[in-house]
């Protein structure tokens, strides 16, 4: 089996590279923006024709949610046009495309968990561009998986866990939003889910379509932060003060204004992916057991 990975230096991309590197039965080619500009249709066609992958995993994305409100053209180029070109190229060579999307396609005002069939209603440019990417992929390649996820973190890149650990080095008190809820998701678990699905599809599983994959239990950002610091103290991450205690104050979204609106509810129901592929939700608490790797 041959897999082409785009966005190889991002959070999910770097985890894909690490995991695929331990699977000799899979030949893979991993590229980042330096090797492939996914907004360049001709460059994609050339690379895909040369490599002839069985699956393309698109882990490339524009994820600067607030900057997206001003960089609209660039955001759409990366989140809509790039996925469309990749899906068209996949369809041309008979490959599957697996594309990562987001909870931001929803309004975030539902009571309870979002299922794949729920109405979409993005509240900002980032969410709108990701939804446009979903639709473009689905139209361009019938053999597609669209994987919506949320609150992604891992040892590489920029993410909430790394930011909290960094702030804790210089502060004794923080204010963290407590009225936005979701499921933190370890990027390594997303990568594993994508590989499982790609392999299953290659072997004849035909459960194409949209899936949700995120972490359990659901928490708010304040609760997530408390767990990060509890784990950090258990692991002596703050080596200069093994008993360091950060006061985490609960604040509201209104007290932390941002350019782009965040969903109040990012809880994604993951029963469909478990039924179709046997993939369980991300165990984000277990993923915090190696916090020294995040420093």
Secondary structure by P-SEA (a helix, b strand, c coil): cbbbbcccccaaaaaaaaaaaaccccccccccccccccccaaaaaaaaaaacccbbbcccccccccccccaaaaaaaaacaaaaaaaaaaaaabbbbbbbbcccccccccccccccccbbbbccaaaaaaaaaaaaaaaaccbbbbbbbccccccccccaaaaaaaaaacccbbbbbccbbbbbbbaaaaaaaaaaaaaaaaaccccccbbbbbbcccccaaaaaaaaaaaaaaacccccccccccbbbbbccccccccbbbbcccccccaaaaaaccccccccccccccccccc
